[in-house]
Amino acid sequence: MQLTLGPVLFNWKPEEWRDFYFRIADEAPVDTVVVGEVVCSKRQPFLEEHIPAVVERLAGAGKNVLMGSLVLMSLPRERKAMAELAGDDGFMMEVNDLSCLGMLGGKAHAIGPFVNIYNEATAAYFASRGASRVCLPPELPLSAIRSIAKSLPNVSFEVFSFGRVPLAISARCYHARLNKLAKDNCKFVCEQDPDGLAVTTLDDEPFLAMNGVQTLSYTCASLLGDIDKLKDAGVSSMRLSPQQCDMVAVARLYRDVIDGKIALAEGAQKLDALYPLKKSNGFLFSKPGAAFVTDSGDVRRIVPAA
C-alpha cells in the first residue's frame, strides 16, 4: 500500500505553501505528491514562482509528482492555462475537470477524486483514454470500490483517506459572499481560514466547511483503521489531503500502521492528537459520511459544536 499526498486545497500563504512541500520532499514517507492550485485560479499567480522549485525538490527526493488541474474551468484564461499544463511532457497531469481529456489527446494521465467514477464501465472508459491511475470519489462505499478496482487490475486505484472531504465546487465564492464582497473583488478573504471555515446548522451543529468556491465536510475523513479492507478491495494507494497540522507526522503514522510497526488503536490515538477534528469514515460503509464506523460495527455520529 502506497501513500499519495493530494494537493493543498486551501489558500495558504505562498511561502508557507512552498516550505510545506519542501518539508514533504525531505521528510514525508509518501510515494506520490499532487502539486498545483485545483480550487480557485485566482490563487494560482501567487504560487507560480514557487512551483518549479517545489517540483524539483520533490522529484529530487524520489517522489512521483503529478500536476493537478482545476476542478472547474469557466473562463478562457483558465482553459488556456490548463491546455498549457496538458501540453507539458515533463510530468503527468491529474485530471479534475473532464475538459482536460481533449487537451491531453490520449496521453497517459491520472484521474482525481473530483471526477465521478461510480462503476466499472466508467472506469474502463477513462482507462481507454489513457488513465493509468485513478483516485476514486470519496463518497463511494467499499463494495463499489472493490468492484471497480478488481475490474481493472492494470490501473492503480487510490482512495481519499485523510482530510476534510471535498464534496462540491461552485462558480460562486462563499467566502466572498459571507464578507459582502464580489467574487472578482474577493480580497482573497479565504486565506483567513487556512483549514476551511466551519458551517453550522440553526441548531448549532457542525455540518460542512467552506473554502472559497469549494464545499468540504466538517469532519476529517480517516480510513486509518480500514487499511486491510482497502487492500483486499484492490486499492494500491491511500490519499492524504493536507490540513493545518503536522502532515509529515500524519504520513509517518499511516506508514507505520500500514507496515505493522504500531497497533491500530495506538495509531488512532496518535492521529487524534495530531489533528483533533472529529473523524469520519461513514461513506466507506454506506452510512452518512459524517459517521464513524468502528471495528465492532458501531456507528458514532459527530457531536454538536460547543
ABEGO torsion letter per residue (X at the ends): XBBBBBBBABBBBAAAAAAAAAAAAAABBBABBBBEBAABAAAAAAAAAAAAAAAAAAAAAGBBBBBBBBABBABAAAAAAAAAAAABAABBBBBABAAAAAAAGGBBBBBBAABBBABAAAAAAAAAAGBABBBBBAABBAAAAAAAAAABAABBBBBBABEBBBABBBABBAAAAAAGBBAABAGGAAAABAAEBBBBBAAGBBABBBBEABBBBABBBBAAAAAAAAAAAGBABBBBBBBBBBAAAAAAAAAAAAAGABBAAAAAAAAAAABABBBBAAAAAGBBAABBBBAAGBBBBBBBBX
